[in-house]
Amino acid sequence: MSTTDKFVQMVIAIVLFYAVMATILLVTQRLRSRSGERVQAAAFLGPSLLLIGIGLLYPAIVTMWQSLHGAALFDPPFVGLDNYKNLFTDPTQVKVLRNTLLWVILTPLFSTGFGLIYAVIIDRARFEKFAKALIFMPVAISLVAASIIWKFVYDYKGGTGPNTQQIGLLNQILVWLHLEPYNFLLSPPWNTLFLIVILIWIQTGFAMTILSASIKAIPDDIVEAARLDGVGGWKMFRYITVPSIRPSLIVVLTTITIATLKVFDIVQTATGGNFDTSVLAYEFYRQNFVAGDQGLATAIAVVIFLLVTPVVIYNIRQMRRIEGR
């Protein structure tokens, strides 16, 4: 298809869009009653709801139905809940669930904790802007790039003694301390924790940015009143800062939790899911595109959906509370 044909099709699409909108407006303008307003609202919302149904609801229903079938690519047999049973009983899949649980617990807690502490320390400091830019930089790069950076940090070169020259920063530090180098990414179960560090490093900047803005939004009269009552240091942080920014803390925790449940890039780039480091999002990819087990893959997708949905709903409610304050 030539560029001219594409341009003509685009023009036709735009003309049709405006023609449909003009027709809707002309028809609904003559309906001045409440029923006319409902017709107008339905006319505008109808296409959007139709697209949501085609693009979201229908694939979700198909995915749930496929999760009840076997691994065959064509005409897979109906197996009921066997895929879910396999997901929660197979030793390999249990390790995947265990790793995912570690990611979901540790990443939001440490990212939010480090971000909050950092935001409090640099609040109204002379070098505040520079300090914020420094900690926010990891957020600006992709997860793949961050994983490659940390692969160099964790890089291991085998040797028979502590004097082996290392490329990885951490192992070189161990050598300087006259300790044996350690294979950070290939030694389970600690390699999962070292992968979690990468996402914590990235998400801390996000948490710091949101929480720093919330801290600055605390009314000055509350802070001054607390200082007049002799509150300072740890008590100021515990009784004034944290309660005042509680809605923002919850939003940050839930947002990072959602991102953690979908983590794929770090595992794929750093270890390829090997050495007992796979998580649900990566296991979905592996079962679907490598092992060819679409039944188990769709069951994993359904489990991820069920885990993410309540967190998303809770996150939206908290954000509405913040907007309504």
C-alpha positions in Angstrom: 0.0 0.0 0.0 1.4 3.3 -1.1 1.8 6.4 1.1 -1.0 8.2 -0.9 -3.4 5.3 -0.3 -2.7 5.4 3.4 -3.3 9.2 3.5 -6.6 8.8 1.6 -7.7 6.2 4.0 -6.8 8.4 7.0 -8.8 11.3 5.5 -11.8 9.1 4.9 -11.7 7.8 8.5 -11.5 11.4 9.8 -14.4 12.5 7.6 -16.5 9.5 8.7 -15.8 10.2 12.3 -16.9 13.8 12.1 -19.9 12.8 10.0 -21.1 10.3 12.7 -20.5 12.8 15.5 -22.4 15.5 13.6 -25.3 13.1 12.9 -25.5 12.2 16.6 -25.5 15.9 17.6 -28.2 16.8 15.1 -30.5 14.0 16.1 -30.1 14.4 19.9 -30.4 18.2 19.8 -34.1 17.7 18.9 -34.6 15.6 22.0 -34.8 18.1 24.7 -36.3 15.8 27.3 -34.4 13.6 29.9 -34.8 10.7 27.5 -33.0 12.7 24.9 -30.1 13.2 27.2 -29.9 9.5 27.8 -30.0 8.8 24.1 -27.2 11.3 23.6 -25.1 9.8 26.4 -25.6 6.3 25.0 -24.7 7.5 21.5 -21.3 8.8 22.8 -20.6 6.0 25.3 -21.8 3.2 23.0 -18.7 3.0 20.8 -16.3 3.2 23.8 -18.2 0.5 25.7 -18.2 -1.7 22.5 -14.4 -1.3 22.1 -13.9 -2.1 25.8 -16.0 -5.2 25.4 -14.1 -6.3 22.3 -10.6 -5.3 23.6 -10.9 -6.3 27.3 -13.9 -8.3 28.3 -13.9 -10.8 25.4 -10.2 -11.6 25.7 -10.6 -12.0 29.5 -13.5 -14.5 29.1 -11.6 -16.4 26.4 -8.5 -16.6 28.6 -10.5 -17.9 31.6 -12.1 -20.5 29.3 -8.7 -21.6 27.9 -7.3 -22.0 31.4 -9.7 -24.9 31.8 -8.2 -26.8 28.8 -5.0 -28.8 28.2 -1.8 -28.0 26.5 -2.6 -29.0 23.0 -2.4 -26.2 20.5 -5.4 -27.3 18.4 -8.6 -28.7 20.0 -7.1 -28.9 23.5 -9.0 -31.3 25.9 -11.1 -29.9 28.7 -9.3 -30.5 32.0 -11.3 -28.4 34.4 -9.3 -27.0 37.3 -6.2 -29.3 36.7 -4.1 -26.3 35.5 -4.8 -24.4 38.7 -4.1 -27.6 40.8 -0.8 -28.0 39.0 0.1 -24.4 39.6 -0.3 -24.8 43.4 1.0 -28.3 43.8 3.8 -28.8 41.3 7.2 -28.2 43.0 8.5 -26.0 40.2 5.4 -23.9 40.2 5.4 -23.6 44.0 8.9 -22.1 43.7 7.5 -19.6 41.2 4.7 -18.7 43.7 7.2 -18.4 46.5 9.5 -16.1 44.5 6.5 -14.0 43.5 5.5 -13.7 47.1 9.0 -12.5 48.0 8.9 -9.9 45.3 5.5 -8.6 46.3 6.4 -8.4 50.0 9.9 -7.0 49.9 9.8 -4.7 46.9 7.0 -2.4 48.0 8.1 -2.3 51.7 11.7 -1.5 51.0 11.1 0.9 48.1 8.5 2.9 50.0 10.6 2.8 53.2 13.8 4.0 51.5 11.9 6.6 49.5 10.2 7.9 52.7 13.4 8.1 54.7 15.2 9.8 51.8 12.4 12.3 51.3 12.4 13.2 55.0 16.2 13.6 55.2 16.5 15.9 52.1 13.3 17.9 52.8 14.2 21.6 52.5 18.0 20.8 52.4 20.3 23.1 50.5 21.0 20.4 47.8 17.5 19.1 47.7 17.0 19.3 43.9 20.3 17.6 43.2 19.6 14.9 45.7 16.2 14.2 44.2 17.5 14.1 40.7 20.2 11.6 41.8 17.7 9.1 43.3 15.2 9.6 40.6 17.5 8.8 37.7 16.9 5.0 37.8 13.2 5.6 37.2 14.1 7.3 33.9 15.7 4.2 32.4 14.0 1.0 31.3 13.9 -2.2 33.4 16.1 -3.9 30.8 18.8 -1.3 30.9 18.7 -1.4 34.7 19.0 -5.1 34.7 22.1 -4.9 32.4 23.7 -2.4 34.7 23.2 -4.7 37.7 24.4 -7.7 35.8 27.8 -5.9 35.5 27.6 -5.1 39.2 26.9 -8.8 40.0 29.3 -10.2 37.4 31.2 -13.2 38.6 34.5 -14.6 37.4 35.5 -18.0 38.8 38.8 -18.5 40.4 40.7 -20.5 43.0 41.5 -17.7 45.3 40.5 -14.3 46.5 43.0 -12.6 44.3 41.2 -13.4 41.1 40.6 -10.2 39.1 36.9 -9.5 38.9 34.8 -7.4 36.5 31.7 -7.1 38.8 31.9 -4.3 41.3 30.5 -6.3 44.3 32.9 -9.2 43.7 35.8 -6.9 43.3 35.0 -5.4 46.7 34.9 -8.9 48.1 38.4 -9.5 46.6 39.7 -6.3 48.2 38.4 -7.6 51.5 40.3 -10.8 50.9 37.0 -12.8 50.6 36.0 -15.4 48.0 34.0 -14.1 45.1 30.3 -15.0 45.1 28.1 -16.0 42.2 25.2 -13.6 43.0 22.8 -14.5 40.1 23.4 -18.3 39.9 23.2 -19.3 43.6 19.6 -19.9 44.8 17.7 -18.9 46.8 19.7 -15.7 47.4 19.8 -14.8 43.7 16.1 -13.9 43.9 16.8 -11.4 46.6 19.6 -9.9 44.5 17.1 -9.5 41.6 14.6 -7.8 43.9 17.3 -5.3 44.8 17.2 -4.1 41.1 13.5 -3.2 41.3 13.9 -1.6 44.7 16.6 0.6 43.3 14.3 1.7 40.5 11.1 2.1 42.5 12.7 4.1 45.4 12.9 7.2 43.2 9.2 6.9 42.4 8.3 6.6 46.0 10.6 9.4 47.0 9.0 11.8 44.5 5.4 11.1 45.5 6.1 11.2 49.3 8.3 14.3 49.1 5.4 16.2 47.5 3.1 14.9 50.2 5.5 16.0 52.9 5.6 19.5 51.5 1.8 19.6 51.4 1.6 19.2 55.2 0.2 22.5 56.6 2.9 24.6 58.3 0.6 25.4 61.2 0.4 21.7 62.1 4.2 21.5 62.1 4.6 24.7 64.1 2.0 23.6 66.7 3.8 20.3 67.1 7.2 22.0 67.6 5.7 24.4 70.2 4.5 21.4 72.1 8.0 20.0 72.1 7.6 17.4 69.4 10.6 16.8 67.2 12.8 14.2 65.6 11.3 10.7 65.7 8.1 11.8 67.4 7.5 14.4 64.6 8.0 11.7 62.0 5.8 9.2 63.8 2.9 11.4 65.0 2.8 14.2 62.4 4.6 13.2 59.1 3.4 9.6 58.7 -0.3 10.2 59.6 -0.4 13.3 57.4 0.9 11.4 54.3 -0.9 8.1 55.0 -3.1 8.2 51.8 0.0 8.8 49.7 1.9 6.0 51.4 -0.9 3.6 50.6 -1.0 4.7 46.9 2.7 4.3 46.6 2.6 0.8 48.2 -0.2 -0.4 46.0 1.2 1.1 42.8 4.6 -0.6 43.4 2.8 -3.8 44.3 1.0 -3.8 40.9 4.2 -3.2 39.1 5.9 -6.0 41.0 3.2 -8.5 40.2 3.9 -7.8 36.5 7.7 -7.9 36.7 9.2 -9.7 33.7 12.0 -7.7 32.2 14.4 -8.1 35.2 14.1 -11.9 35.4 14.3 -12.3 31.6 17.4 -10.1 31.3 19.3 -11.1 34.3 18.8 -14.9 34.5 16.3 -15.9 31.8 14.1 -17.4 34.6 16.8 -20.0 35.3 18.3 -21.0 38.7 15.0 -20.9 40.5 14.4 -17.2 39.8 11.2 -17.4 37.8 8.1 -15.4 38.8 4.5 -15.6 37.7 4.8 -13.0 34.9 7.9 -14.7 33.5 6.4 -18.2 33.9 3.4 -17.1 31.8 5.7 -16.2 29.0 7.7 -19.4 29.3 4.7 -21.7 29.4 3.0 -19.9 26.5 5.9 -19.3 24.1 8.5 -21.8 25.1 6.8 -24.8 26.6 3.7 -24.4 24.5 1.3 -25.1 27.4 -1.4 -22.5 26.8 -3.7 -24.1 29.4 -1.2 -23.5 32.2 -0.1 -20.2 30.8 -3.7 -18.8 30.8 -4.2 -20.2 34.3 -1.2 -18.1 35.4 -2.6 -15.1 33.6 -5.9 -15.5 35.5 -4.1 -15.8 38.8 -2.2 -12.6 38.1 -5.4 -10.9 37.1 -7.1 -12.0 40.4 -4.1 -10.8 42.4 -3.9 -7.4 40.7 -7.6 -6.5 40.6 -8.2 -5.9 44.3 -5.0 -3.9 44.6 -6.1 -1.8 41.6 -9.5 -1.2 43.1 -8.0 -0.3 46.5 -5.5 2.0 44.8 -8.3 3.9 42.9 -10.3 4.4 46.1 -7.3 5.8 47.9 -6.5 8.2 45.0 -10.1 9.4 45.1 -9.7 10.1 48.8 -6.6 12.1 48.2 -8.3 14.1 45.5 -11.3 14.7 47.8 -9.3 16.0 50.7 
